Amino acid sequence: MALKLMYITNDIEIAQIAEQSGVDWIFIDLEINGKEKRQGHLDTVISRHQVDDISKIKRVINRSEVLVRINPIFDGSMLEIDKIINNGADIVMLPFFKTKEEVGKFIDYVSGRAKTMLLLETTEAVENVDSILSVKGINYIHIGLNDLHLSYGMKFMFEPLVDGTVEKLFNKIRSKDIPCGFGGIANLGDGDLPAEYIIAEHYRLGSAMAILSRSFCNMHKIESIDEAKNLFNKGVSEIREFEKQLKEKENEFFEENKIIIKKKVLEIINHKVSVK
């Protein structure tokens, strides 16, 4: 089964291009509470999307679903969730949770009106994963490597992938028949850790989804809609073609790929340390 691909945008034209290229979920990002403090020092994007963006995107797409990341549970969560569902969210994502109680509130607030996704990205959520998985009504879980590696005090985003953390989580989550995914992917051949190695690891673990990273189609560097269209069509078709090849591979290929990823991650970490 092909990976479900997500792309973060509130731009109507880009959302349409993403859908036409084969992106499954258009991702509206409303999370703002605490994010500046956690990620302000990193080269990451804080989206500044608005609730109204949901209905705008919903009106212009046909096949893709609208995925909306809310704020972590706070006093206004029930109202926030009501608003985004009323605006047409198909899937609601809860970030930065730590406990079963927070997840339980989230599921209760959504109340079956949309699909639910957990963004597992804290050490506490890893420690509490067994109790969290006892909550009924979780449709998807995505492991957020950005905040998770920060939560562990690690130097590189993909460290939790090579130290066994992601695999242990996958084993627990998949045992509950909940589709899960992790991290983001760039274009094939791009990224500190080239995307083909990451996609192969998705297949080894039985992953169901991935986010297309900012570098996949960096809107700040694109000069025209036609350029964006070409980037999406080429990038997504290359990923889908590579996935077809992976379906023909034997177990040995995936085990060897796992070893290569670990080696490359260690090289990147050592380089980061030596540069300081």
BELSULGI-V141997 format. One record per backbone hydrogen bond with DSSP energy under -1.0 kcal/mol. CO is the residue of the C=O (numbers start at 1). NH is the residue of the N-H. If there is no record, write none. Layout:
CO/NH
CO/NH
//
This chain:
4/210
5/24
5/25
6/212
7/27
11/15
12/16
13/17
14/18
15/19
16/20
17/21
18/23
19/22
24/65
25/7
26/67
27/9
28/69
29/49
32/35
34/38
35/39
36/40
39/42
42/44
50/53
51/54
52/56
53/57
54/58
55/59
57/60
65/26
66/90
66/91
67/28
68/93
69/30
74/77
76/80
77/81
78/82
79/83
80/84
81/85
82/86
83/87
84/89
85/88
90/115
91/68
92/117
93/70
94/119
99/103
100/104
101/105
102/106
103/107
104/108
105/109
106/110
107/111
110/113
115/92
116/140
117/94
118/142
120/144
122/126
123/127
124/128
126/129
128/132
129/133
132/135
140/118
141/181
142/120
143/183
144/148
145/149
146/150
147/151
148/152
149/154
150/153
156/159
159/163
160/166
164/168
165/169
166/170
167/171
168/172
169/173
170/174
171/175
173/176
173/178
174/177
179/141
180/208
181/143
183/211
185/213
187/190
190/195
194/197
194/198
195/199
196/200
197/201
198/202
199/203
200/204
201/205
202/207
208/4
209/182
210/6
211/185
213/216
218/221
224/228
225/229
226/230
227/231
228/232
229/233
230/234
231/235
232/236
233/237
234/238
235/239
236/240
237/241
238/242
239/243
240/244
241/245
242/246
243/247
245/248
246/249
250/254
251/255
252/256
253/257
254/258
255/259
256/260
257/261
258/262
259/263
260/264
261/265
262/266
263/267
264/268
265/269
266/270
267/271
268/272
269/273
270/274
271/275
272/276
//
